[in-house]
């Protein structure tokens, strides 16, 4: 900080206690995290786009791939970019043939 900014400020050496007025959001507690309606809509949109892009791949496999990609970002603190990152990861897996087994891994 510039010295002019500190003029007149008391410097006691201790910072005031910070209170957290808001309870933690679901994204701050990963064990209790659940997707928002917007994220669920993004998953459905991603599945639809990838099913159209990869018609030779079974629908259950596409869904499992997208769910695995979203799951890898489960603890991401910044949620805004998760849909595009998950779609890119899903496309890469589908293109490379690194597909989850929908029977073993679940839908």
C-alpha positions as CSV (number, residue, x, y, z in Angstrom):
1,X,0.0,0.0,0.0
2,X,1.1,3.5,-0.7
3,X,2.1,5.5,2.5
4,X,-0.7,8.1,1.7
5,X,-3.2,5.3,2.1
6,X,-2.1,4.5,5.6
7,X,-2.2,8.0,6.9
8,X,-4.5,8.3,9.8
9,X,-5.0,4.5,10.1
10,X,-4.4,3.0,13.5
11,X,-1.9,0.2,13.5
12,X,-2.4,-2.0,16.5
13,X,-0.6,-5.0,15.2
14,X,-3.6,-7.2,15.3
15,X,-6.2,-7.6,12.7
16,X,-9.9,-7.5,13.6
17,X,-11.6,-10.9,13.9
18,X,-13.3,-11.9,10.6
19,X,-16.7,-13.4,10.9
20,X,-18.1,-15.6,8.2
21,X,-21.7,-14.2,7.8
22,X,-22.6,-16.9,5.2
23,X,-22.6,-20.6,5.7
24,X,-20.4,-22.6,3.3
25,X,-21.8,-23.2,-0.1
26,X,-22.1,-26.8,-1.4
27,X,-19.0,-26.1,-3.6
28,X,-17.0,-25.3,-0.4
29,X,-17.7,-28.7,1.2
30,X,-16.9,-31.4,-1.4
31,X,-18.4,-34.3,0.6
32,X,-21.8,-32.5,0.5
33,X,-21.5,-31.1,-3.0
34,X,-24.4,-31.5,-5.4
35,X,-24.7,-30.0,-8.9
36,X,-26.8,-26.9,-9.4
37,X,-29.7,-27.0,-11.9
38,X,-27.5,-25.1,-14.3
39,X,-24.7,-27.7,-14.1
40,X,-27.3,-30.5,-14.6
41,X,-28.5,-28.7,-17.7
42,X,-24.9,-28.4,-18.9
43,X,-24.4,-32.1,-18.5
44,X,-27.5,-32.9,-20.5
45,X,-26.4,-30.5,-23.2
46,X,-22.9,-31.9,-23.3
47,X,-24.3,-35.5,-23.6
48,X,-26.6,-34.4,-26.4
49,X,-23.8,-32.7,-28.4
50,X,-21.4,-35.6,-28.0
51,X,-24.0,-38.2,-28.9
52,X,-24.5,-36.2,-32.2
53,X,-20.7,-35.9,-32.7
54,X,-20.0,-39.6,-32.0
55,X,-23.0,-41.5,-33.3
56,X,-21.1,-44.8,-33.5
57,X,-20.5,-44.7,-29.7
58,X,-23.1,-46.2,-27.5
59,X,-25.3,-43.6,-25.7
60,X,-24.5,-45.1,-22.3
61,X,-20.8,-44.9,-23.0
62,X,-21.1,-41.2,-23.9
63,X,-23.1,-40.5,-20.7
64,X,-20.5,-42.4,-18.6
65,X,-17.7,-40.5,-20.3
66,X,-19.3,-37.1,-19.6
67,X,-20.1,-38.1,-16.0
68,X,-16.5,-39.2,-15.4
69,X,-15.3,-35.9,-16.9
70,X,-17.6,-33.9,-14.7
71,X,-16.6,-36.0,-11.7
72,X,-13.0,-35.1,-12.2
73,X,-13.9,-31.5,-11.6
74,X,-16.0,-32.2,-8.5
75,X,-13.8,-30.3,-6.1
76,X,-13.1,-27.3,-8.4
77,X,-13.6,-24.1,-6.6
78,X,-14.3,-22.0,-9.7
79,X,-17.4,-23.7,-11.3
80,X,-17.9,-21.3,-14.2
81,X,-15.6,-23.2,-16.6
82,X,-16.4,-26.7,-15.5
83,X,-18.9,-27.4,-18.4
84,X,-16.4,-26.5,-21.2
85,X,-13.5,-28.3,-19.5
86,X,-15.6,-31.4,-18.9
87,X,-16.8,-31.3,-22.6
88,X,-13.2,-31.0,-23.8
89,X,-12.1,-33.9,-21.6
90,X,-15.0,-36.0,-22.8
91,X,-14.3,-35.3,-26.5
92,X,-10.6,-36.2,-26.0
93,X,-11.5,-39.5,-24.3
94,X,-14.1,-40.3,-27.0
95,X,-11.7,-39.5,-29.8
96,X,-8.9,-41.5,-28.3
97,X,-11.1,-44.5,-27.4
98,X,-10.4,-44.1,-23.7
99,X,-13.9,-44.9,-22.7
100,X,-15.3,-45.9,-19.3
101,X,-17.2,-49.2,-19.2
102,X,-20.8,-48.2,-18.5
103,X,-21.6,-51.6,-17.1
104,X,-18.7,-51.6,-14.7
105,X,-18.6,-47.9,-13.9
106,X,-22.4,-47.3,-14.0
107,X,-24.4,-44.9,-16.1
